[in-house]
Amino acid sequence: MDGELITAIVAVAVSVVGIVYTSVQTKTAKKAAEAAQGQVELMRRQIEAEEEDRFENRGPVFSVERAYTDESDVNVPRALVRIKQGSGPRLVSVVVSATGDGVDGMRNNSDSEHGYSRAPSIDLGTSTPGALHDVYVDLDFDTRKTDVHLTLACVDEAGARWVRPLGTRVEPEPAPPRGQSRRFRG
């Protein structure tokens, strides 16, 4: 009977060691699975970021070609900003708004009664690479020099949307040579 008892004790000991070993292996496997899930999530975020970068890089690129303060109306100075779409898709809409110290809003030249009206934003309409757009920004009556920050909300033919910031400094132009006017020259 002693042999059977020893065999039973050894069998129980081996079973306990096996259970402990299995428990350790299970914990290790769970940690490995959690680490793998973390890696998958990281890869998913990287892929999303790369897709977002590709989308942004396909979008329109704008630059300021010219900007100055027009003082021809002494009561309402305005910034004249000529922007150019340098690259990107054909756009069906470019909505422009402006902010900055001394900025009163966008000038909409479609008001037939007064020649213009002020609006928080204006839609320039369609745009293609190489297109030039003149943007008029009303300034406070005593503002002649300021930084104008434009926000361009762009939509292409497929409905994709981009928001592009664009900034420039505006100041009055130097006096023109005798015999020339201060009209917006390209």
QUIKA-V616082 format. One record per residue. N is the residue number from 0. PSI is psi in radians with two decimals (none if undefined). NEAR is the number of other ideal C-beta (glycine too) atoms within 12 Angstrom. Layout:
N_PSI_NEAR / N_PSI_NEAR
This chain:
0_-0.47_7 / 1_-0.62_8 / 2_-0.70_9 / 3_-0.63_10 / 4_-0.76_11 / 5_-0.74_12 / 6_-0.70_13 / 7_-0.71_14 / 8_-0.76_14 / 9_-0.72_14 / 10_-0.72_14 / 11_-0.75_14 / 12_-0.78_14 / 13_-0.70_14 / 14_-0.77_14 / 15_-0.79_14 / 16_-0.73_14 / 17_-0.72_14 / 18_-0.78_14 / 19_-0.80_14 / 20_-0.75_14 / 21_-0.70_14 / 22_-0.76_14 / 23_-0.75_14 / 24_-0.68_14 / 25_-0.79_14 / 26_-0.73_14 / 27_-0.72_14 / 28_-0.70_14 / 29_-0.76_14 / 30_-0.71_14 / 31_-0.70_14 / 32_-0.71_14 / 33_-0.72_14 / 34_-0.71_14 / 35_-0.72_14 / 36_-0.68_14 / 37_-0.72_14 / 38_-0.73_14 / 39_-0.76_14 / 40_-0.74_14 / 41_-0.79_14 / 42_-0.69_14 / 43_-0.76_14 / 44_-0.67_14 / 45_-0.73_14 / 46_-0.75_14 / 47_-0.74_14 / 48_-0.71_14 / 49_-0.71_14 / 50_-0.73_14 / 51_-0.74_15 / 52_-0.77_13 / 53_-0.73_13 / 54_-0.85_19 / 55_-0.69_19 / 56_-0.45_15 / 57_-0.25_18 / 58_3.11_31 / 59_2.63_39 / 60_2.22_24 / 61_2.70_37 / 62_2.81_26 / 63_2.12_30 / 64_-0.59_24 / 65_2.55_23 / 66_2.38_35 / 67_2.94_34 / 68_2.17_36 / 69_2.11_30 / 70_0.33_24 / 71_-0.49_19 / 72_1.80_19 / 73_-0.36_14 / 74_-0.52_13 / 75_1.51_27 / 76_2.67_30 / 77_2.64_40 / 78_2.31_48 / 79_2.05_37 / 80_2.12_42 / 81_2.08_28 / 82_2.69_38 / 83_2.33_29 / 84_1.96_32 / 85_-0.63_20 / 86_3.10_20 / 87_-3.07_30 / 88_2.93_26 / 89_2.31_23 / 90_2.45_35 / 91_-0.27_22 / 92_2.37_24 / 93_1.81_38 / 94_2.18_29 / 95_2.34_39 / 96_2.80_29 / 97_2.54_40 / 98_2.94_23 / 99_2.88_29 / 100_2.18_19 / 101_0.11_27 / 102_2.21_33 / 103_-0.24_28 / 104_-3.11_28 / 105_2.54_34 / 106_2.14_33 / 107_2.01_26 / 108_0.21_20 / 109_-0.04_17 / 110_1.88_13 / 111_-0.52_9 / 112_-0.81_7 / 113_-0.05_13 / 114_-0.41_14 / 115_2.92_21 / 116_2.81_20 / 117_2.44_26 / 118_2.73_23 / 119_-0.45_20 / 120_2.81_23 / 121_2.64_33 / 122_2.07_24 / 123_-0.22_35 / 124_-2.52_18 / 125_2.75_20 / 126_2.54_36 / 127_2.83_23 / 128_2.30_20 / 129_-0.25_18 / 130_2.44_25 / 131_2.44_22 / 132_2.27_34 / 133_2.17_29 / 134_2.29_43 / 135_2.19_41 / 136_2.11_47 / 137_2.44_35 / 138_2.76_38 / 139_2.70_22 / 140_-0.44_15 / 141_0.23_16 / 142_2.18_25 / 143_-0.50_22 / 144_2.22_23 / 145_2.90_31 / 146_2.22_25 / 147_2.22_39 / 148_1.96_26 / 149_2.52_38 / 150_2.13_28 / 151_1.99_39 / 152_1.97_27 / 153_2.49_40 / 154_2.27_27 / 155_-3.13_25 / 156_-0.47_16 / 157_-0.06_14 / 158_0.03_12 / 159_2.52_22 / 160_2.44_22 / 161_2.63_30 / 162_2.18_20 / 163_2.15_31 / 164_2.60_22 / 165_2.30_35 / 166_2.69_25 / 167_2.78_30 / 168_2.32_20 / 169_2.44_37 / 170_2.77_22 / 171_2.55_24 / 172_2.67_24 / 173_2.74_10 / 174_2.39_11 / 175_2.78_15 / 176_2.71_10 / 177_2.38_6 / 178_-0.06_6 / 179_2.65_11 / 180_2.99_13 / 181_0.29_18 / 182_2.65_13 / 183_1.98_23 / 184_2.41_16 / 185_none_11
